Amino acid sequence: MANVLLVVQLIIALALIGVVLMQRSEGGGLGMGGGGGGGGGGMMSGRSAATALGKVTWGLGAAFFAVCLALTIIAASDGGSGSVLEGVGADTGIERPGLAPDLQGDLLPPGLDGSDDLTLPPAAD
């Protein structure tokens, strides 16, 4: 069900982008005013096209919002009631190779803690 809603949301988002890009600019913004409709014999006048596209934009926006809410409800019901932080410190039983060997309380390697003499190789010239 969630996959179907994701596809529907993608289609609604693309349609919303297309409808918003088709709308006539009303000036302001970047100083690029949309053409006012000077002699073009279009199917709709400038005002009726703006009203129709505005209604389609509102409808697509409401549908997008509704699908987002539905996806949130589905994700919340599938997720269970546990917290994300509950499993942070849990022992998973997975061995982690390559970690430091057990030093049994001594954090310094042999020779650096003062108990053993550390012999260094002669310095190269």
N, C-alpha and C positions, 0 to 999 in steps of 0.2 A: 504494500500500500504506500509506503514511504517513497519507493522508487517512482511510482506513478505520479505522486504529488510533486516530486522533484522535477520530473519532465514537464508537468503542467506549469510549474513555477518558472522554469526556463523559457517556455513558450510565452507565458504572460510577460516576463521581463523583456524579451526581445520585441514583442508587440508594443509594450509601453515605451521602449526606446524609440521605435519607429514612429509612433504617434507623436511623441514629444518633439522629435526632429522635424516632423511635417508641419508643426504649428508655426504660425506667422509670428515673427518677433515684433514686440511692441516698443521698440526703441530701448533706450537705456543701455544696460549691459556694456557691450564693447563699442557702442556707437554705430552698430550696423542695424539700421532699421529695416524691417521687412517691407517688401514692395506693397503698395496700397491697392493695387488692382486697377490701375489705369486703363485701359481698353481691352483687356484680355477677356475673351468670351468664354469664361469658365462655366462649369456646371452650377457652381454655387457662388454666391457673392462672398466677399471677405468676411462679413459678420456672421453669416449662417455657417460658413466653414469653421470659423473659430468656435462657434457654439457647439457644433457637432463634434469637433475634435476635443473640445473641453469635456464634453459628456463622456466620450470614449476614454479619455485620460482618467477621469474620475472613476469610471467603471473598472478599468484595468488596475488602477491603484487599489481600489477596494478588494478586487479579486486577489491581487498580489498579497495584500495584508492578510486576507482570510487564509490563503494557502500557507503563509508563514506561521500563523497561529496554529493551524492544523498540524504542520510539521513539528512545531514545538510540543504540542500535546502528545503526539505519537512518540517523539523522542523521550519525553518525560515518563510515559507509561512503559516504554521498553527498557529504560535505564535502571529500574529498580529503585529502592529507597535508600540505598547506601550512599555514603559520601565518597568523593574521589580520594580524600586524604586517609581513609580507613586502611588502605593497603600499602601505605608508604613505608612503614617500618616492619612490615610483616616478613617472616622468614619464608622464602619461596622454595627453599630446598635446592636451589640451583647452585652447582659448584662454579666457582669463579677461578679458573686457572690463571696463573701468572701474577697472583697477588703476593705480597711480601710474606716470607716464611714467618712462622710463629716465633717471636723473640722471647717469649716467656717473661714478660715484664721489663726486659731491658731494651730500651729503644735505640741504643747506640750499637753499631756493629763491633765485633771483636777488634781490639787494638785501639779504638778511639775512646774507650771508657776509662783508660788508665790501668786496667788490670793486666793487659798483655802488652809486651813491648812491640811496637810497630816498627818494622824495618822497612825503610823506603829504599827503592833502587837508586843507584847513583844518578845524579843529574847529568843529562847529556850536554855536551859542549857545543 
